[in-house]
Amino acid sequence: MVNRGCLFGLALLLLTSAPATAPAAEPALVWSSPETIAGALISDIDCPTTELCVAVDQNGNAITTSNPRGPVRIWNSAEVVTSAAKLNAVSCASIENCAAVGPNGLLLKSTDPTGGASAWTEEEIAGISSLIDISCGGETCAAIDGSRQIVLWGGGSGGTRILEVNGGAFAPAAVDCPTSFFCVVIGSEPRNVGGGFMEQENALITIADPLDATPSFTHAFMSERTFFTALSCPSMLFCMGVDQEGNASSMTEPQTVGWNSNPIDPGRGLVDISCPSEWFCGALDDASQALTASPRWIPEVWDSAAVPANGLSSLSCPSERLCLAAGGNQIAVGSPAPALVSQEEPSGATPDQASPIQQSAQMSPAPRHPSVQMTGSRQIFVKNGRAMIPVSCISFNSCTGGAKLTIIPRKRSEAHDLAEGRVARFKIAESIFTIPPNRSKRLTVRLNRRGRALLRQMEGVSVQLSVDGWSADQRLKLREGITLRWAGGVTRRLQTHAFQAENHTIS
C-alpha cells in the first residue's frame, strides 16, 4: 500500500515536471442577466464541474443544478438543515463529495448533492463556533471558524481534527485544498515590528498530509497589510488570493510564500476568486464587477465586465469557459463572447504581416447596449512597424471612430514623475475605422517614428489602447491595457503600476 507521503512526493514531481507552455488566453466573459430564485438568500456557490453547481443559502437550503448553463427554473432547492440554521459556505471535491458548513460547528455532507434533503447528512462539530469557509480536495476537507480554528476531516479517518496556529494568534480568512494531501490557509496575525509595537499583517500556512498524526506545516508572514478575503489554488504549485483593496496576489510555491501582487480593481474590495487552472482565474468585486485573467501568462492584465446585478458575493468557475456568480436570490452566468465574423481593414499590408484571427459565424442577437471590445486575448501583434488591433463592434448598427495606442516608457525618473503626477505618455499609432454591425475587424496601423524608437529601446513599457466612436446615437469608449507581441515571438509585458486602464465603458 502506498502511503500519503509517497503520493504527495509523486504528485509534486509530476507537477514540477509539467511543461510550462501557456495555452492561448481566453476571451473576456460576457455575463447573462441574473435570474431570480424565489425566497433564496445565497451565501456561497461551488461548481466542481460544468455538470454540477451547488449553492447554499441562509435559510438552510442547498440549491443545485446538473446544467449550470441552463435557466434558473431547472435548479432544485431543498431544505437540508433540520434546524433553523443558515449555511455559510459549500465545497464539492467532485460530483459525489460535497460538504456545507454553518453556525455552531454545523456540517452537512452528501455523496449525491442533487438528491434532495434526504441525500444530505447533518452533524455538529463540538467546540467549534460559526464555520465561515470550507474547501474539499479529494478525500480531505478543511474549514475555518470565527474563533481562529481550523477543522480537518476526511480520508477515512472517521473523525475531525481541530488546529490552532500560534496559540490562536493566526486568524484564518480563507482556505483551499487542491488535493487530499495539501491545504493552504491565508489570514492575518499580529507581528512584532520593533519598539514594542505589534501590527496585524497577512500570514499564510500550508499543511501537507493534513490528516496524518504529524502533518507538515509551514507558517510565514507576507509583509502585507491589505487583508485577504478569498483564495483559490488549482494545484499545489499555484494559488491566487484577493484582498479588501482590489489586489490579486499569486504564488507559484505556497511553501516559500513567494507572492506577486498586482492591483486589478483599485478602490474596490474583491470578495471572491475562482481559478479552475493556473491559466485562468475569475474574480468578483463588491460592486458585482467580474474580472478574468490568465495569471500565469500575463498576471498584470485583467479583463473586466459588469454583471447586471447587485449584491453578488460568490463566484465559481468550473472551467475556463464558464463562471457563475451568485448572491441574495440571484445567479448570473458568464461565458465567452459569441464569435464574430472577422474582416480586414484595408491598409496595404502584405498577408505575412497579419496575424490570423479566428473566422467565425455572425453573432446573434446583439446586446441591448452597443459596445466595442477587443477580440480574443489582450495582445496586439506587431511586425515591420505595424500594429494589428482586433476590435469588434457589438451593435445592431455599425461602429465608427478612431483607435489610438499610447505608451508610457520606463525611465529612471518614473517614480518621481508618478508622485508628481507628470507621467509622460506618447501617442505611437492611431487609425480611424468603420466596423459593420456585429463584426470584428483587424485594424492595421503604422507605428510612428517615436513609437518605433521607444519600442526598440525599452525592455518594458505600459501600453494602452483607446477606442472612441459612435454607434447610432450612442458614444462608445474602450480603454484597455494591452501587451505588444512581436510576430517573431518576443513579448513586451505591461508595467501596470504606471497607470490604471479603464475597461469597456459606455457613456
N, C-alpha and C positions, 0 to 999 in steps of 0.2 A: 504493500500500500504506500502510495506516495504521500509524504506529509505536506502540510501547507507551506512550510518554509521552502521546500524544493519547488513547489508550484509557483510561489512568489518569485523566486530567483529565475525560473524558466520564463515566466511572463515578462519580467523585466528585461531578460536577454532578448526575447523576441521583439519587444517594443523598441529597444535601442538599436536593433539590427535592421529595422524597417527603413526603406528608402525615404529620403527627405524631400522628394519631389512633390511640389504642391500642385493640386489639380486646379483647373480654371475656377476663377471666382464666380460665385453665384450672383445673379442679378438681385437688385433690391426687391423686397417683398411688397406686394400690393395687398392691402387689408380689406376684407369684406366689411360691410356694415354689420354691427353687432346684432345678434339675435338674443331674445329675452327668454329666460326660463322662469316662469311664473313662481313667485314665492322663494326663489333661491337667494342665498347670501354667500356667494362663493368666496372662500378664503384661499384656496390653492388648487392647482391643476397639475397633473403629470400625465404625459403621453409616452409610454415606453417604446411604442412602435407607431407606425402610421395606421394601424388597425385597432388601436385601443387608446382612449383617453379616459381618465378618471378625475373628476373634480369632487371636492368635499366642501361643505358649507357650514355655516354657524347654526344651522338647525339640525345638525346631526345626520345629514343626507350624504350619500355617495351618488354622484350623477355621472353616468357612464355612457359611452358610445363605442361601437366597433367600426364606425365610419366617421372619423373626425372631420373629413371634408364635407360631410353631408349636412343637411339642415338640422337646427337645434330640436325640431319636433321629434326627431328619431332618438334623441338622448333619453335615457331612462333614469328616473330618480327613485331612490329607495332610502327610507329612514333606517339607517344601520345601527344607530345608537339607541339602546333601550332607555337610557336616562335622557334628561333634557339637555345634555352636554353638547357643546359645539365642537366641531372638528377644525383644527388649525392647519394641518398640513397632511400631504399624502405623497407616497413614493411607491413606484412599481418597478422592481428589478426586471420583470418580464410580464407577459400577459397572464401568468399563473402565480405571481407573487407580488401582492400589493399590501401595503400597511398604511394606516392613518392614525394620527395622534391628536390628543386634545387635552383638556384640563385634568388636574389631579392624577397624572400618570395614565390617562386613558389611552389604550392601544387597541386597534382593530386590525385583524389580519384576514386575508382572503386569497384563496387559490383560484377563484372564479369571480372576479370583481363585477362582471356584468350579470351575475346570477341572482341579484336581488338581496333583500335583507338577510335571508337565511344563509347566504353564502359568506357572510362576514361573522367572525367570532370576536367577542369583546372581552378584554381583561383590564385589570388595573395594576400598574407597577407601584408597589409600595415605596413610600419615601420620596416620591417624585412630585414636583409641582406641575404647572402647566407646561406640556411639551409643545414647543413652538416651531420646530423644524425636524425633518426626517429625511434620510436617504437610505435606499436599499440597493446594494450591489451584489449580484449573485445570491448567495445564501445569507449574507450579512446585512443587518440593518443597524443604523446609528441614529439616535435622536438627541436633541438638546432641550433642556428645560429652562425656565426662568430663574432658577436658583443656581446657575452655573455648574450644572451637572451634565455629563454625557452618559447616555444609556446605550448599551450594545446588546444585541441578541442575534440568534440565528445559527446556521451551520450545524443543526442537530444538537446544539448544546443543551437544549431543554430548559434554559433559564436566561436571565438577564444579568448584565454586569453594569454597575454604576461607577463612574470615574469622576474624579475632580482633578484639575490640573493646578499645580502650585497652591495647594491648600484652598482652592476655590477662588483664588485671585483672578484667574483667567475666566472671562465672561464670554462664552460661545455666542456667535451671532448666526452662523450658517455652517452646514455640514454637507459633505458629499463623499460617497463611497463608490468609486468607479468599478471596483471589483470586490470579491469576497474577502480579499486579503489586504485591502488598503483603504483607509479613510483619511480625509483631510477636514480639519475644523479651523475656521477663522473666527476671530473675535477681538477683544481688547483686554488690556491688562495694565495696572499701574507699573511704571518703570522709574527707577531712581535715576534722575538726570544730574545729580550732584547738588551740593549745597543744601542737602536736606529736603530737596524738592522732588515730588513724585508727579509724573504726568501720565495720563492714560494714552496708551499707544496701541496700534494694531499688533496683534500677535497671531501666530499660527502654530498648530500642532499637526503632526502626521502620526498615524497609527498603523503599523504593519502587523499583520496577523492579529487583528483586534480581539478575536475570541480565544486566543491562546492564554495559558496561565500567566505567561510573562511576555506580553506583546512588546514590540519595539516602538519607542516613542522618539520623536524629535519635537523640540519646543523652542521657538525663537521669536524675538521681536522683529517688526518690519519697518520701524523708524518712520511710520506714517501716523497721522492723527485724523485722517478723514475716514470715518469708521465704516466698515463693510456692512452691507445689507444682504448680499446673496453671493452664492458660489456655485460654479459648475465645473466638474472635472470629467471630461470624456475619457480620460485614460490616466494611468499612474504617472505619466510624464508630462501632463499639461493640465493647468487649471486657469480659470478666469474668475475674478471677483469684481464686484461693483460696489460703489460706496455712496454715501449721502451727498457728495458734492459733484457727482457726474463723472467720476473717473472709473476707467476699466483697467484692472491690473492683471497681467498674465504672468505665468511662471512655467518653465519647462522642466524644472526639477523641484517639486514641492519640498523635498527634504532639505534643500540648500537655501530655501527662501530667496531664490533669485528672481525677484519680481520686477516687471517692467510696466510702469504706469503711464497711461495716456488719458488726457481729458477728452471725453467723447460727447458729453452733453452738459457743458458748463452751466452752472446756475440752477440745475435741476437735480433732484435726487434720483438715483437709479434704484429701482425697487426689486428687480429680478433679472436673472440671466440664465440662458439655457444654451449649451453647446453640445450638439449631437456628435461633433467630431472636432479635431484640432483645427480644421479648416473653415469652420462656420460657427458663429455664435449669434444669438439674438439677445437683445436686452430691452428692457421696458423701463421708462421713467415715470415719475409721479404725475406727469401731465398726459398719460396714456399715449406717449410717443414711442414707437418701436424703432429700434436700431439694429442693423445687421452688419457683420464684418467677417473677413477671413483673417483672424488674428495671427495665424502662423505665417501668413503671406504678407499682408500689409496691415499691421496692427494699428496704425495711426488713422486709418480711414474707415469711418463707419457711415453707412447709408442710413438715412432716417425717413420715416414715413409716419404720418399722423394716423392713429387708429381712431375712427369716428365714434368714440365712446369716452365716457368719463368714469373714473373710479376703478380702472383695471389695475390689478395688483399682482397678478401671477402670470407667468409665461412658461410655455413648454414647447420645445422644438424637437419632434421625434426624428426629423431628417433635415437635410439642407434645403429642402423644397417645401417645408410645411412647418408652421408655427401656430400655436393657439394662445390667445390672451384671454384672461377671464378675471372677473371681479364683480361683486354685487350679484345682480341677476343677469349679467351679460357675458356672452362668449363671442369672440371675433376670430376669424381665420385669416392667416397670412400665407400667401403662396406667390411664386414668381409671376411677374407681369406677363400677360398674354403676348405671344410672339407677334412681331411686327414685320411688315414687308420692307426689305432693305432697298434703298435707291442710292445712286451715286450723285454727288454734287459735281457738275462739270468743272474741271479745273486744269485740264491739260496734263494731269499726272499720268504717268505710264502705269500699266497694270501691276508691275512688280513693286511699285511704290505704295500700293494699297494693301493694308492687312485685311483678311477676309472677315466679313460679318455674316453671321448665320442667316440664310434665306429661310423665310417662314411665311405662314399664312396671315391674312389680314385679321387684325384684332376686332372682335365684335362681342358685345356692343361697347361703345366708347363710354367713359365715365361721365358722371354728371357735370363735373367741372373740368375744363381743359387744362392741360399742363404740358410742359416739356420735360424730358427726362434723358439721362444718359442711358444708352442701350448696352446691356451686358455689364462687364466689370468696369470699375472706376479707373481705367487707364486709357491713355492716348498714345498711339503708335507714332513714332517719328522716324522719318528716313529722308535723307538728302535735303534736309532743311524744311521739310513739310510735316505738318501735324495732321493726323486723320481723326476727326472728332465724331463719334457715333451719337447722334441725337435723335430722339423720337418725338413725334407730335401725337399727343393723345387727345383727340377732339373730333367732333363732327365737322369742324371747319379746319381749313389749312392754318398752319402756324408760319408767321413771317417775323423776321427780326435779325438780330446780329449776335455773333458769338465772339468772345474775347478771352485770350489767355493772358493771365497776369502772373508775374514771377517775383518772388522775394528771395534775393540771393543771401546765402550765409556769408557773413563777414565778421571781422574781428570786433567791430563796434556794435554788433547786433543787440546784445543785452542792454547797452546804454540807450540805443535808439528805441528799443521796446519800452523801456522805462520812461523815456521822454515822449513816447507817442509819435515818433518820427520814423516809422518803418518805411524804407524805400520800396515801392512797388513799381515794376516796369512792365508795360504792355509789350508782349513779344509776338502776338499774332492776333488777327481779327478777320472776320468774314461776315457777309450777310447771307441769309438763307430764306428759302420758301420750301416748306415741307407739306405735302398733301395730307389730308385727314387720315389719322390712324396709320401713319407710315413712319419709318425711320430713314434717316439719311446720313451718309458719311460726309461730313464737311472736310474737304482737303484744303488746308490753308497754309500759306508760306510763312515761316518764322521770319521776323525782321532781323536786321543786322545785329541789333543789340541782343536779341534773344539767342541767336546762334552763338554769339560771342560768350554770353553768360553761361550757356549750357556746356560749352567746351571747357570752361574754366572751373566750374563749380562741381564739387563732389556731392553736394546735397542742396536742394532748393525746395522752396514752398511754391506750389503751383495751384492757381485757382482758375477754374473755368466759369465764366459769367455768360449767361444767355439771357437776353432781354428781347421780348417780342410781343406779338398780339395774335389772338385767335378770336375772330369775330370782334366783339366789343370788350373782350377781357384781356387784361395785361398779364403776360407770362414772365416769370423770373425763375432762373435756376442758378444757384451758387454752389459749386461743387469743388471740394478739394480732390485733386486727381494726381496720378502718378504718370510721368512721362516714361514710356518704354521704347527704347531704340529697337528698330526692326532687327538689328544684329544680335539682340538678346540682352544688352546691358540695361539695367533698370535703375533709374534715379528715384530714390524713395523720398516721400514727403518729410519735411521737418515741421510738424503741425504746431509747434509751440509759437510760431511766428504769427499765426492768425487763426481765427475761428471761421470756418466756412459755414454759410447758410445752405440749406438743402431744400429744394423743391417747394419754394414759397410762391403763393399766388396772391396777387393784390388786385 
